[in-house]
Amino acid sequence: MTIKESATILVVDDQPTNLRILVNLLHDKGYEVLVAEGGSAAIEIAREEQPDIVLLDVMMPDMDGFAVCQQLKSESGTSDIPVIFLTALSEMTDKNKGFSVGGVDFITKPFHEQEVLLRIDSHLTIRRQQLQLEAEKELLAVTLRSIGDAVFTTDIQGRVTFMNRVAETLTGWTNAQAQGKPSPEVFNIINEKTGEKCASPVQRVLQLGRIIGLANHTALIAKNGVVRPIADSGAPIRDKESNTVGVVIVFRDVSREKKMEEELLKNRKLDSIGVLAGGIAHDFNNLLAMILGNLELASRRLTETDGRAAQILAEAGKATQRAVKLTQQLLTFSKGGEPIKEATALPALINDSANFVLQGSNAACHIDCPDNLWNVDIDSGQISQVVQNIIINADQAMPEGGRIEIACTNVDDPAQETLLSTHEGHYVRIKFTDSGIGIPKEVVEKIFDPYFTTKKRGSGLGLAICHSIISKHDGYLTVDSVPGQGTVFTIYLPALGEEAAVDTPATGITKATKSLQVLVLEDEKMLRDIISEQLADLGHTPTLTEDGGQTINKYQELLDQGVVVDVVIMDLTIPGGMGGQKAAEQLRKIAPTVKIIVASGYSTDPVLANYSAYGFDAALAKPFDLMELSKALAAVNP
């Protein structure tokens, strides 16, 4: 409701003379005037016309002015209209009655024109100010209800006077329920680490008289008992004389930010280990390549003459392969290391991984993958390692047996998922649920930390490696557990989309149909010798070099001699010399079509993952065996 410049006044009097005088007076001053000669008529006009003020005679035959005023104040549509009584009554009891039924003033008959005009003007001014204040209050309330942070205000005694919708959601109290409540009862905060109750920020603001912030690790306990980490600030509300008249508290749920910070911290820990692990694993892979190559060559040559010796060598080879897997795990931490990805269908991978690790287990596994599950671009070996590790942990959490549920789902709205920081793209969610003993909260917080373990024989690397693998796939790995009820691990992997095709990998070993001329770049003498023996064993002719410059010169020399080099195998890293990447660039200038295979002890090096982008035709991760070498040669010389 607003008051126009030319306000509308309803004059109610059963005496025509009084009506005529007042109507003429008010018209002359520019007011719009409505007239009623009785109480019932006055009520009807007030309902329909909504006047800005009512001049109401007290003594009327059908209904006295007090009864009319009481009726107007009882109805929501007319209750705010100011009523000024016109009366010849002068007794204080009469005036008290008028005020008690809602009147705002009295004009005594016989009235004076100046008094009438001054009192009307005064009450219209008050009414305008009231309406303006109500409009500003409503605008403020709408603003506070609309902002994204939670807001509540208190009076000088610390009692709640207002809460916006976000505050209602986080505290569990409605605005109506919270009105007049002590702020600590509604805004119940504790130290998340110790569980101790925090001092009331409202009282601190009132005591200090300035803006304050909450301490770290503050959590809000909602009315229903839900605990949420929050960040907030409080400030005094001051009047125009700068006196504190209340407090405003602004706070927000920081659960999402806290989880993201924890993820960042975990990644930093993994990166620091990766710097060390990458260097160690590279050198270790070179040593394993020498051991594995010699064992394999010796085993092949002893098979026919000494079966027992060949068996012993085969066992040594298996042990070496386990060492190879360990270095691959270490390389997962290597900074800059990339998984070698390909389009993969998850149902078969998950099923094979689960069947492999649950052989002989008491646990039953149920896998639910929809037919339209999107394919993903992954390193199938690494993701299989993650799946196996999580299932092993679930199995170990249920020593008496139990059920493991694996559910896959397409996620086409990342904004609805708690940990996904992006609002675009498609993901596949893999959820692992067990009915085991659960994990205590203090353990959950450290579960992805490198070398953290609660197992007597655990290395503390399993879940840390899983976390690193998923991160390198631009995915997310989360855990949620309730002690005594079980644990849920959730993986998010970027999806290729509905129409992505999956290549069917080739099976078996491709035999060489002809002897190839193979030029080898390898700086380690023992490795050069092993590769030479391996190539010869496969029926090929090797030529060995130890530096990129020497490789280019040797290629040119062989070319001048009329010898066609079919394949070049280049070690990626040559300490103190030209490595494979630069040598390949130089060689392409001489022979643009030559087939080049890159080899590296950094099995997760980006060049191996995207070898074609760096000018290579195939890749070999050290240590490689005869089968892997044979496949690589067959791939570039079909």
C-alpha positions in Angstrom: 0.0 0.0 0.0 1.2 3.5 -0.8 -0.1 7.0 -0.1 -0.7 9.3 -3.0 0.3 12.9 -2.9 -3.5 13.7 -2.8 -4.4 11.4 0.0 -7.9 9.9 0.3 -9.7 10.6 3.5 -12.9 8.9 4.7 -15.1 11.1 6.8 -17.7 9.4 8.9 -20.4 11.4 10.8 -24.2 11.2 11.1 -24.5 15.0 11.2 -24.8 16.6 7.7 -23.5 19.9 9.0 -20.2 18.4 10.3 -19.9 16.4 7.0 -20.3 19.5 4.9 -17.7 21.5 6.9 -15.1 18.8 6.8 -15.6 17.9 3.1 -15.3 21.5 2.0 -12.2 22.0 4.2 -10.4 18.9 2.9 -11.4 19.5 -0.7 -9.9 23.0 -0.5 -6.6 21.5 0.6 -6.5 19.0 -2.3 -7.6 15.8 -0.5 -9.9 13.3 -2.1 -12.8 12.8 0.3 -15.1 9.8 0.8 -18.3 10.2 3.0 -20.3 7.8 5.2 -23.2 8.8 7.4 -23.1 5.7 9.6 -20.8 3.0 10.9 -21.9 0.1 8.7 -21.5 2.2 5.5 -18.1 3.3 6.7 -16.9 -0.2 7.1 -18.1 -1.1 3.5 -16.4 1.9 2.0 -13.2 1.3 3.9 -13.1 -2.3 2.6 -13.6 -1.3 -1.0 -11.7 2.1 -1.3 -8.9 1.6 1.2 -8.6 5.2 2.3 -5.4 6.6 3.7 -7.0 7.9 6.9 -10.4 7.8 8.5 -12.0 10.7 10.5 -14.6 8.8 12.6 -17.4 10.3 14.7 -17.8 8.5 18.0 -21.5 9.0 18.7 -23.6 7.5 15.9 -27.0 5.8 16.2 -26.4 2.5 14.3 -22.9 1.7 15.5 -20.7 3.9 17.6 -17.2 4.9 16.4 -15.4 2.6 18.9 -17.2 -0.4 17.5 -16.5 0.7 13.9 -12.8 1.2 14.7 -12.6 -2.2 16.4 -14.1 -3.9 13.3 -11.7 -2.1 10.9 -8.7 -3.2 13.0 -9.9 -6.8 13.1 -9.8 -7.1 9.3 -6.4 -7.6 7.5 -7.4 -5.3 4.6 -8.2 -2.3 6.8 -6.2 -2.9 10.0 -3.4 -0.5 9.0 -5.6 2.5 8.2 -5.1 5.2 10.8 -8.3 6.2 12.6 -8.8 9.7 14.2 -11.8 10.0 16.4 -14.2 13.1 16.1 -15.9 13.6 19.5 -17.4 16.0 22.0 -16.4 13.5 24.7 -13.6 14.8 26.9 -13.5 12.2 29.6 -10.1 10.4 29.9 -11.9 7.0 30.1 -13.4 7.7 26.6 -10.1 8.6 25.2 -8.5 5.5 26.7 -11.2 3.4 25.2 -10.5 4.9 21.8 -6.8 4.2 21.9 -7.5 0.7 23.2 -9.5 -0.2 20.1 -6.9 1.1 17.7 -7.4 4.8 17.3 -4.4 7.0 16.7 -5.7 10.4 17.8 -8.7 12.5 18.9 -10.1 15.8 17.5 -12.5 17.4 19.9 -15.7 19.1 18.7 -16.3 21.8 18.0 -13.1 21.4 16.0 -10.8 24.1 14.6 -9.8 23.9 11.0 -6.1 24.4 11.6 -6.1 21.6 14.2 -7.9 19.2 11.9 -5.4 19.9 9.0 -2.3 19.6 11.3 -3.4 16.3 12.8 -4.3 14.8 9.4 -1.0 16.0 8.0 0.9 14.6 11.0 -0.6 11.2 10.8 -0.3 11.0 7.0 3.4 11.7 7.4 3.7 9.0 10.0 1.8 6.6 7.8 4.1 7.4 4.8 7.2 6.8 7.0 5.7 3.5 8.2 5.0 2.3 4.7 8.4 3.3 3.5 10.0 1.5 6.5 7.9 -1.6 5.8 8.9 -1.5 2.1 12.6 -1.2 3.0 12.2 -4.0 5.5 10.6 -6.2 2.9 13.3 -5.4 0.3 16.0 -6.3 2.9 14.2 -9.5 3.8 13.8 -10.5 0.1 17.5 -9.7 -0.5 18.6 -11.7 2.5 16.4 -14.6 1.5 17.8 -14.5 -2.0 21.6 -14.5 -1.3 23.6 -17.8 -1.4 25.1 -17.5 2.1 23.2 -18.2 5.3 22.3 -15.1 7.3 20.7 -14.5 10.7 20.4 -11.4 12.8 19.9 -10.9 16.6 18.9 -8.1 18.9 21.2 -6.5 21.6 20.4 -9.4 23.9 21.5 -12.0 21.4 18.0 -13.3 20.6 17.4 -14.3 16.9 15.3 -11.8 15.0 15.6 -13.0 11.4 16.9 -16.0 9.4 17.1 -16.4 5.7 16.2 -19.6 3.8 19.8 -20.8 3.6 20.2 -20.4 7.3 17.0 -22.3 7.9 18.3 -25.2 5.8 21.7 -25.4 7.5 20.5 -25.0 11.1 17.2 -27.0 10.7 15.2 -24.1 12.3 12.6 -22.2 10.5 12.5 -18.4 10.8 9.3 -18.6 12.8 10.8 -21.2 15.2 14.0 -19.3 15.8 12.3 -15.9 16.5 13.3 -14.8 20.0 15.5 -17.9 20.7 19.0 -17.4 22.2 21.5 -17.5 19.3 23.6 -20.4 20.8 20.5 -22.6 20.8 19.9 -22.0 17.1 23.5 -21.5 16.0 25.1 -24.4 17.8 28.8 -24.6 16.9 31.6 -26.8 18.0 35.3 -27.3 17.3 35.3 -30.1 14.7 38.6 -31.5 15.9 38.0 -31.6 19.7 34.2 -31.6 19.8 34.2 -28.8 22.3 31.5 -26.1 22.2 32.7 -22.8 20.6 32.1 -19.4 22.1 29.1 -17.6 20.7 30.2 -15.3 17.8 27.2 -13.1 18.7 28.4 -12.5 22.2 32.0 -11.8 20.9 30.7 -9.2 18.4 28.6 -7.5 21.2 31.7 -7.5 23.5 34.2 -6.4 21.0 32.0 -4.1 18.9 33.7 -5.1 15.6 33.7 -7.6 12.8 35.0 -11.1 13.7 35.6 -14.4 11.9 35.2 -17.9 13.1 38.2 -20.0 14.1 39.4 -22.8 11.8 37.7 -26.2 12.2 34.3 -24.8 13.2 31.3 -27.0 12.6 27.6 -26.4 13.0 25.3 -28.9 14.6 21.9 -28.7 13.0 18.6 -29.2 14.9 18.5 -32.8 13.5 22.0 -33.5 14.6 23.8 -33.2 11.2 27.3 -31.7 11.6 28.6 -29.5 8.8 31.9 -27.6 8.6 31.3 -23.9 8.2 33.1 -20.6 7.7 31.5 -17.4 8.9 31.8 -13.8 10.1 29.9 -11.6 12.4 29.4 -7.9 12.5 27.5 -5.4 14.7 24.3 -3.7 13.5 24.5 0.0 14.3 21.9 2.7 14.3 22.5 6.2 12.9 24.2 7.3 16.2 26.6 4.3 15.8 25.1 2.5 18.7 25.1 -1.3 18.5 21.5 -2.5 18.2 22.1 -6.1 17.2 24.4 -8.6 15.3 24.4 -10.1 11.9 26.1 -13.5 11.3 26.9 -14.7 7.7 28.0 -18.3 7.3 28.2 -21.0 4.7 28.7 -24.7 4.4 32.3 -25.4 3.4 32.0 -29.2 3.1 32.7 -29.1 -0.6 35.7 -26.8 -0.3 37.1 -28.9 2.5 37.0 -32.0 0.5 38.6 -30.3 -2.5 41.4 -29.0 -0.2 41.9 -32.5 1.1 42.2 -33.8 -2.5 44.8 -31.1 -3.3 46.8 -32.0 -0.2 46.8 -35.7 -1.1 47.9 -34.9 -4.7 50.8 -32.8 -3.3 51.9 -35.7 -1.1 51.8 -38.0 -4.1 53.7 -35.6 -6.3 56.6 -35.3 -3.7 56.9 -39.1 -3.6 56.7 -39.2 -7.4 59.8 -37.2 -7.9 61.8 -39.8 -6.0 60.0 -42.8 -7.3 60.3 -41.9 -11.0 64.1 -41.7 -10.9 64.5 -44.9 -8.8 62.1 -46.9 -11.0 63.8 -45.8 -14.2 67.2 -47.2 -13.1 65.5 -50.2 -11.6 63.8 -51.0 -14.8 67.1 -51.0 -16.7 68.5 -53.5 -14.2 65.4 -55.6 -14.5 65.6 -55.5 -18.3 69.0 -57.0 -18.1 67.9 -59.7 -15.6 64.7 -60.6 -17.4 66.3 -60.7 -20.8 69.2 -63.0 -19.7 66.8 -65.2 -17.8 64.5 -65.6 -20.8 67.3 -66.2 -23.3 68.9 -68.8 -21.0 65.6 -70.5 -20.3 64.9 -70.9 -24.0 68.3 -72.4 -24.7 68.1 -74.8 -21.8 64.6 -76.1 -22.4 65.7 -79.0 -24.5 68.9 -79.9 -22.7 68.2 -79.4 -19.0 64.5 -79.2 -18.1 65.1 -78.6 -14.4 67.5 -75.7 -15.0 64.9 -74.2 -17.4 62.2 -74.5 -14.7 64.4 -72.7 -12.1 65.1 -70.0 -14.6 61.4 -69.7 -15.3 60.7 -69.2 -11.6 63.3 -66.5 -11.4 61.7 -64.9 -14.4 58.3 -64.9 -12.6 60.0 -63.2 -9.6 61.5 -60.6 -11.9 58.1 -60.0 -13.4 56.7 -59.3 -9.9 59.6 -56.8 -9.4 58.6 -55.2 -12.8 55.0 -54.7 -11.4 56.5 -53.0 -8.3 58.4 -50.5 -10.5 55.2 -49.9 -12.4 53.5 -49.0 -9.2 56.3 -46.7 -8.2 56.1 -45.1 -11.7 52.4 -44.4 -11.1 53.7 -41.7 -8.7 56.1 -40.3 -11.2 55.5 -36.6 -11.8 54.4 -36.1 -15.4 53.8 -39.8 -15.9 50.8 -40.5 -18.1 48.7 -43.7 -18.4 48.7 -45.3 -21.9 45.0 -44.9 -22.7 42.6 -46.6 -25.1 38.8 -46.8 -25.4 37.6 -49.4 -23.0 34.3 -51.0 -22.0 34.2 -51.2 -18.2 31.9 -54.2 -17.5 34.3 -56.8 -18.9 37.3 -55.2 -17.1 35.4 -55.0 -13.8 34.1 -58.6 -14.1 37.6 -60.0 -14.9 39.3 -58.1 -12.1 36.7 -59.2 -9.5 36.8 -62.8 -10.6 40.6 -62.8 -10.4 41.0 -61.4 -6.9 38.0 -63.2 -5.3 39.0 -66.7 -6.2 38.7 -68.8 -3.1 37.1 -65.9 -1.1 34.1 -66.1 1.2 32.8 -62.9 -0.3 30.1 -62.8 -2.9 30.3 -60.1 -5.6 27.3 -58.6 -7.5 28.1 -56.3 -10.5 25.4 -54.0 -11.9 26.3 -52.3 -15.2 23.6 -51.0 -17.5 23.7 -52.0 -21.1 24.1 -48.4 -22.2 27.1 -47.7 -19.9 29.5 -45.3 -21.6 33.0 -46.3 -22.6 36.0 -44.7 -21.0 39.5 -43.7 -22.3 41.7 -45.4 -19.8 44.9 -47.5 -19.2 43.1 -50.8 -18.7 46.0 -52.2 -16.7 46.1 -49.4 -14.3 42.3 -49.2 -13.8 42.2 -53.0 -13.3 44.8 -52.5 -10.6 42.6 -49.9 -8.9 39.5 -52.2 -9.1 41.4 -55.2 -7.8 42.9 -53.2 -4.9 39.5 -51.8 -3.8 37.9 -55.3 -4.0 40.8 -56.8 -2.0 40.2 -54.2 0.7 36.5 -54.9 0.8 37.2 -58.7 1.0 39.6 -58.2 3.9 37.0 -56.0 5.7 34.7 -59.1 5.7 36.7 -61.9 7.2 33.6 -64.0 7.8 32.3 -63.4 4.3 29.8 -60.9 3.0 28.6 -59.2 -0.1 30.4 -56.7 -2.4 28.1 -54.5 -4.6 29.6 -52.9 -7.6 27.3 -50.4 -9.4 28.1 -48.5 -12.6 26.2 -45.4 -13.6 26.4 -42.8 -16.4 26.6 -39.2 -15.0 25.4 -36.6 -17.4 25.0 -33.8 -14.9 28.3 -33.4 -13.0 27.0 -30.4 -11.0 24.9 -32.8 -9.0 27.9 -34.8 -7.9 29.6 -33.6 -4.7 33.3 -33.9 -5.7 33.2 -33.0 -9.4 34.4 -29.5 -9.7 33.3 -29.2 -13.3 29.7 -28.6 -14.5 30.3 -29.9 -17.9 31.1 -33.2 -19.6 30.1 -36.8 -19.0 31.4 -39.3 -16.4 31.0 -42.9 -15.4 30.6 -43.5 -11.7 31.7 -46.9 -10.3 30.5 -47.5 -6.7 32.0 -50.3 -4.5 29.9 -51.1 -1.4 30.8 -53.7 1.2 29.1 -54.8 4.4 32.3 -55.0 6.3 33.5 -53.6 9.6 33.8 -50.0 8.3 36.6 -47.5 8.8 37.0 -45.1 11.7 36.8 -41.4 10.8 40.4 -40.7 11.8 41.6 -43.4 9.4 39.4 -42.3 6.5 41.1 -38.9 6.6 44.5 -40.6 6.0 43.5 -43.6 3.9 45.0 -42.2 0.6 48.2 -41.0 2.3 51.3 -42.8 1.0 52.7 -45.4 3.4 49.7 -45.1 5.8 48.4 -48.6 6.7 46.5 -50.3 9.5 47.5 -53.7 8.3 50.4 -55.7 9.9 51.8 -56.7 6.5 50.5 -53.7 4.4 52.9 -51.4 2.6 50.5 -48.4 2.7 50.9 -47.9 -1.1 47.8 -49.7 -2.4 45.1 -47.0 -2.0 47.6 -44.2 -2.5 48.5 -45.7 -5.9 44.8 -46.1 -6.6 44.2 -42.4 -5.9 47.2 -41.4 -8.1 46.0 -43.6 -11.0 42.5 -42.1 -10.9 43.9 -38.5 -10.7 46.1 -39.2 -13.7 42.9 -40.2 -15.6 41.3 -36.9 -14.7 39.0 -38.7 -12.4 38.0 -38.7 -8.7 38.2 -41.4 -6.0 36.3 -40.9 -2.8 35.5 -43.0 0.3 32.7 -42.9 2.8 32.4 -45.3 5.7 30.4 -45.9 8.9 32.1 -48.1 11.5 30.1 -51.3 11.9 28.0 -50.7 8.7 30.5 -50.9 5.8 32.4 -48.8 3.3 31.7 -47.2 0.0 34.5 -46.3 -2.5 33.4 -44.2 -5.5 35.3 -43.7 -8.7 34.4 -41.1 -11.3 36.0 -41.5 -14.8 35.6 -39.2 -17.8 33.3 -40.9 -20.3 33.9 -41.0 -24.1 30.1 -40.8 -24.7 27.4 -43.0 -26.0 28.8 -43.7 -29.4 32.4 -44.4 -28.5 33.8 -47.5 -30.1 36.1 -50.0 -28.4 39.0 -51.5 -30.3 39.4 -55.2 -30.0 43.0 -56.0 -29.0 45.0 -58.4 -31.0 45.8 -61.7 -29.4 48.8 -64.0 -29.7 52.4 -63.4 -30.9 52.9 -62.3 -34.5 55.8 -64.3 -35.9 58.4 -62.6 -38.1 57.9 -63.5 -41.7 61.2 -62.1 -42.7 64.5 -61.1 -41.1 64.6 -57.4 -40.4 67.5 -55.0 -40.2 67.1 -53.3 -36.8 69.1 -50.3 -35.7 69.3 -50.0 -31.9 70.0 -46.9 -29.8 70.8 -47.9 -26.1 73.4 -46.3 -23.8 73.7 -49.2 -21.4 76.1 -51.8 -22.7 74.5 -54.8 -21.0 71.1 -53.7 -22.3 72.5 -53.3 -25.8 73.8 -56.8 -25.6 70.5 -58.2 -24.3 68.5 -56.5 -27.0 70.9 -57.8 -29.6 70.5 -61.4 -28.3 66.7 -61.0 -28.3 66.6 -59.7 -31.9 68.9 -62.5 -33.0 66.7 -65.0 -31.2 63.7 -63.7 -33.2 65.6 -64.0 -36.4 66.5 -60.4 -37.0 69.8 -58.6 -37.7 70.7 -56.0 -35.0 73.1 -53.0 -35.4 73.9 -51.3 -32.1 74.6 -47.7 -31.2 74.9 -45.9 -27.9 74.2 -42.2 -28.7 71.6 -40.4 -30.9 74.3 -38.8 -33.0 76.0 -42.1 -33.6 72.6 -43.7 -34.5 72.0 -41.1 -37.3 75.5 -41.5 -38.6 75.2 -45.3 -38.6 71.9 -45.1 -40.4 73.5 -42.9 -43.1 76.4 -45.3 -43.3 74.2 -48.3 -43.8 72.2 -46.4 -46.4 75.3 -45.6 -48.3 76.2 -49.3 -48.2 72.9 -50.2 -49.7 71.6 -51.7 -46.5 67.9 -50.9 -45.9 67.1 -50.4 -42.2 63.6 -51.7 -41.5 63.2 -50.6 -37.9 65.0 -48.3 -35.5 64.6 -48.9 -31.7 65.5 -45.8 -29.7 66.0 -45.4 -26.0 64.2 -42.2 -25.0 66.7 -41.0 -22.4 70.5 -40.9 -23.0 72.3 -39.2 -20.1 74.9 -36.7 -21.4 74.0 -37.4 -25.1 71.3 -37.1 -27.7 68.2 -39.0 -26.7 65.6 -40.8 -28.8 63.2 -37.9 -29.2 65.7 -35.5 -30.7 67.4 -38.3 -32.7 64.1 -39.3 -34.2 63.5 -35.7 -35.3 66.9 -35.7 -37.0 66.5 -39.1 -38.6 63.1 -38.2 -40.1 64.9 -35.5 -42.1 67.0 -38.3 -43.8 64.4 -41.0 -43.9 60.8 -39.7 -43.4 59.2 -43.1 -43.7 61.5 -45.1 -41.5 59.8 -47.1 -38.7 60.9 -46.0 -35.3 60.0 -47.6 -31.9 60.6 -45.6 -28.8 61.7 -47.5 -25.6 62.0 -46.2 -22.1 62.3 -47.2 -18.5 59.8 -44.6 -17.6 56.9 -46.7 -18.6 54.4 -43.9 -17.8 56.3 -41.3 -19.8 54.0 -39.0 -21.9 56.0 -40.0 -25.0 55.0 -43.7 -24.5 51.4 -42.8 -23.9 51.2 -40.6 -27.0 54.1 -41.9 -29.1 52.6 -41.0 -32.5 52.3 -37.4 -31.4 56.1 -37.4 -31.0 56.9 -38.9 -34.3 57.2 -42.6 -33.3 55.4 -45.6 -34.8 55.3 -47.8 -31.6 56.4 -47.9 -28.0 58.1 -50.4 -25.7 58.2 -50.0 -21.9 61.3 -51.4 -20.3 61.8 -54.1 -19.2 60.2 -55.9 -22.2 60.3 -59.6 -23.0 60.5 -61.4 -26.3 56.8 -61.5 -26.8 56.5 -57.7 -26.3 59.4 -57.0 -28.6 58.0 -59.4 -31.3 54.6 -57.6 -31.1 56.2 -54.2 -31.5 58.2 -55.2 -34.5 55.2 -56.9 -36.1 53.1 -53.7 -35.5 55.4 -51.6 -37.6 56.2 -54.3 -40.1 53.0 -56.2 -40.6 
